[in-house]
């Protein structure tokens, strides 16, 4: 079954552009111009991800996202004309998985949809017997990670990489797998990009615990997080 993407957007031309871009990449789409029926639609249809406009005619998109989060963890990508940093921060803090500003590239939006679906699927369908590492705490809503109770200052991709490791301690991830799971458009990245980000993460972790290197390198295989922290 193809993933079903729900587009909540009051501009028909924008919705048509998104639907076309997603359909060419193998997605099924559904469109709603208002937010009023979104919750009931999600409850009755197998929606894989929601692309949500903030400036809807009947409800603020951020308020709708809050209501969605009360009922489900379906991924949400905001697509909005609001370009201020504070709007993006608020959007991510209330539970959105990504935030794009209009005007936008349909190709980039499609790449971000794929990235969010890869990331959320990989993190929710692994081996449930593995327990997340207790040395770390993740606040998904605020995109924050603490290490031994100290907050880490992480970039977007550093956060996603470390989140992957924390939720799957001991599992070895190849560079290609990490790029697929963490990057919006992995085809635009290189192996060394992963290495550089992991080097940065290690440096930030060592500032908190200089005697511990929790990320292990497995030559020819990839990286993993130690299980015995």
Secondary structure as the mmCIF struct_conf table of DSSP 4:
data_model
#
loop_
_struct_conf.conf_type_id
_struct_conf.id
_struct_conf.beg_label_comp_id
_struct_conf.beg_label_asym_id
_struct_conf.beg_label_seq_id
_struct_conf.end_label_comp_id
_struct_conf.end_label_asym_id
_struct_conf.end_label_seq_id
HELX_LH_PP_P HELX_LH_PP_P1 UNK A 2 UNK A 3
STRN STRN1 UNK A 4 UNK A 8
BEND BEND1 UNK A 10 UNK A 10
HELX_RH_AL_P HELX_RH_AL_P1 UNK A 12 UNK A 23
TURN_TY1_P TURN_TY1_P1 UNK A 24 UNK A 26
STRN STRN2 UNK A 28 UNK A 32
BEND BEND2 UNK A 33 UNK A 35
TURN_TY1_P TURN_TY1_P2 UNK A 36 UNK A 37
HELX_RH_AL_P HELX_RH_AL_P2 UNK A 38 UNK A 44
BEND BEND3 UNK A 45 UNK A 45
STRN STRN3 UNK A 47 UNK A 52
BEND BEND4 UNK A 54 UNK A 54
STRN STRN4 UNK A 55 UNK A 55
BEND BEND5 UNK A 57 UNK A 59
STRN STRN5 UNK A 60 UNK A 60
HELX_RH_AL_P HELX_RH_AL_P3 UNK A 61 UNK A 71
STRN STRN6 UNK A 75 UNK A 80
BEND BEND6 UNK A 81 UNK A 81
HELX_RH_AL_P HELX_RH_AL_P4 UNK A 85 UNK A 93
TURN_TY1_P TURN_TY1_P3 UNK A 94 UNK A 95
BEND BEND7 UNK A 97 UNK A 97
STRN STRN7 UNK A 98 UNK A 101
BEND BEND8 UNK A 102 UNK A 103
HELX_RH_AL_P HELX_RH_AL_P5 UNK A 106 UNK A 124
BEND BEND9 UNK A 125 UNK A 126
TURN_TY1_P TURN_TY1_P4 UNK A 128 UNK A 129
BEND BEND10 UNK A 130 UNK A 130
HELX_LH_PP_P HELX_LH_PP_P2 UNK A 131 UNK A 133
TURN_TY1_P TURN_TY1_P5 UNK A 134 UNK A 135
STRN STRN8 UNK A 136 UNK A 139
TURN_TY1_P TURN_TY1_P6 UNK A 140 UNK A 143
STRN STRN9 UNK A 144 UNK A 147
TURN_TY1_P TURN_TY1_P7 UNK A 148 UNK A 149
STRN STRN10 UNK A 150 UNK A 151
HELX_RH_AL_P HELX_RH_AL_P6 UNK A 156 UNK A 167
TURN_TY1_P TURN_TY1_P8 UNK A 168 UNK A 170
STRN STRN11 UNK A 173 UNK A 173
HELX_RH_AL_P HELX_RH_AL_P7 UNK A 175 UNK A 182
TURN_TY1_P TURN_TY1_P9 UNK A 184 UNK A 185
HELX_RH_3T_P HELX_RH_3T_P1 UNK A 186 UNK A 188
HELX_RH_AL_P HELX_RH_AL_P8 UNK A 191 UNK A 208
TURN_TY1_P TURN_TY1_P10 UNK A 210 UNK A 211
STRN STRN12 UNK A 215 UNK A 218
TURN_TY1_P TURN_TY1_P11 UNK A 219 UNK A 221
STRN STRN13 UNK A 222 UNK A 225
BEND BEND11 UNK A 227 UNK A 227
#
